[in-house]
């Protein structure tokens, strides 16, 4: 069917979408028809790209809104040495990218020194580590165990020890 035929046939008042951002993007793109104002509401889609759609609404904060709140928390608590763990999917990557951006960090930002944290009073946050947890078909128990071991090793390596 053409979009014009689809517009004539639609009598739906709205769509409630409980999928992830990727699927919500597809549904929203499909229903973004000039002259047809079908509201699409999602409780789980956080991608900032969905904010570009006039008829898309969410009941959960966008990635950038969540990142802004978390970056304020990091600053308010004076956390200068932070590590990030995220799911290895669009949701986890999107939120982590937005948070790193709000904190002025990059994937390669690291703390100066030989791996041990010497100065606890630095001006800005530094990235102690960044790890992803496998999801979907990559989330096998072996891959999960490997990811958890790397995370624990980084936490142990980056935790200041008293002398």
C-alpha positions in Angstrom: 0.0 0.0 0.0 1.1 3.5 -0.6 1.4 5.9 2.3 -1.7 7.8 1.0 -3.8 4.6 1.0 -2.4 3.8 4.5 -3.4 7.3 5.7 -7.0 6.7 4.5 -7.2 3.3 6.1 -5.9 4.2 9.5 -8.5 4.6 12.3 -6.1 3.9 15.2 -6.2 6.6 17.9 -2.6 5.8 19.1 0.1 3.2 19.5 1.6 2.1 22.8 5.1 0.7 22.2 6.8 -1.4 24.8 9.8 -2.3 22.7 13.4 -1.0 22.7 14.5 2.2 21.0 15.5 0.5 17.7 12.0 -1.0 17.2 10.3 2.2 18.4 12.3 4.1 15.8 11.1 1.7 13.1 7.4 1.9 14.2 7.6 5.7 14.6 9.2 6.1 11.1 6.5 3.9 9.6 3.7 5.9 11.2 5.2 9.3 10.5 2.8 10.1 7.8 2.0 13.7 6.8 -1.6 14.6 7.8 -2.0 11.6 10.1 -1.3 12.4 13.7 -1.0 9.1 15.4 0.6 9.5 18.8 3.2 6.8 19.7 3.9 6.3 23.4 6.8 4.3 24.7 7.7 3.3 28.3 11.1 1.9 27.3 12.5 3.7 24.3 15.2 6.2 25.4 17.1 7.1 22.2 17.5 10.8 21.7 16.8 10.4 18.0 13.1 9.7 18.8 12.8 13.2 20.1 12.8 14.4 16.5 9.3 12.9 15.9 6.5 15.3 16.7 4.1 12.5 17.6 6.5 10.4 19.8 6.1 10.6 23.5 7.8 8.6 26.3 7.2 7.9 29.9 10.9 7.4 30.6 13.7 10.0 30.3 15.7 10.1 27.1 19.4 9.1 27.2 20.5 12.7 27.3 18.1 13.6 30.2 19.3 10.6 32.2 22.9 11.5 31.4 22.4 15.0 32.6 21.0 13.8 35.9 23.8 11.2 36.4 26.5 13.7 35.5 25.0 16.1 38.1 25.1 13.3 40.7 28.8 12.6 39.9 29.6 16.3 40.3 27.6 16.8 43.4 29.2 13.8 45.1 32.6 15.0 43.9 33.3 11.6 42.3 36.4 12.2 40.3 37.4 8.6 39.6 34.5 6.7 37.9 34.1 3.4 36.1 31.2 2.5 33.8 29.6 -0.8 33.1 26.8 -0.9 30.4 24.9 -3.5 28.4 26.3 -4.1 25.0 23.2 -3.0 23.1 21.9 0.3 21.7 20.3 1.2 25.1 23.5 0.7 27.1 25.8 2.3 24.5 23.5 5.3 24.0 23.3 6.1 27.7 27.0 5.6 28.3 27.9 7.8 25.3 25.6 10.5 26.5 27.0 10.3 30.0 30.6 10.4 28.9 29.8 13.4 26.8 28.1 15.2 29.7 31.1 14.6 31.9 33.6 15.6 29.2 35.1 12.1 29.0 35.9 9.9 26.0 36.3 6.1 25.8 40.1 6.7 25.9 40.0 9.2 28.9 42.0 7.7 31.7 43.5 8.7 35.0 47.1 9.8 35.0 49.7 7.7 36.7 50.9 4.2 36.7 47.5 2.6 37.3 47.3 3.6 41.0 45.4 6.7 41.9 47.7 9.1 43.6 45.6 12.3 43.8 42.0 12.1 45.0 41.4 15.8 44.5 41.5 16.3 40.8 39.4 19.0 39.1 37.4 16.8 36.7 36.3 13.2 36.6 38.5 10.6 35.0 37.5 7.3 33.6 38.8 4.4 35.6 37.3 1.8 33.3 34.6 1.2 30.7 33.1 -2.3 30.2 30.1 -3.7 28.4 28.1 -6.7 29.5 27.1 -9.0 26.6 23.4 -9.2 25.8 21.3 -11.3 23.4 23.1 -14.1 21.7 26.4 -12.8 23.0 25.2 -13.2 26.6 26.4 -16.8 27.0 27.5 -17.8 30.4 31.2 -18.0 29.2 31.0 -14.4 27.8 29.3 -13.2 30.9 31.9 -14.8 33.2 34.7 -13.3 31.2 33.1 -9.8 31.3 32.5 -10.0 35.1 36.2 -11.1 35.7 37.4 -8.1 33.7 35.2 -5.8 35.6 36.3 -7.2 39.0 39.9 -7.0 38.0 39.6 -3.4 37.0 37.7 -2.5 40.2 40.5 -4.2 42.3 43.2 -2.5 40.3 41.7 0.9 40.5 40.6 0.9 44.2 43.0 2.8 46.4 44.5 0.6 49.0 45.4 1.9 52.5 49.0 1.4 53.6 
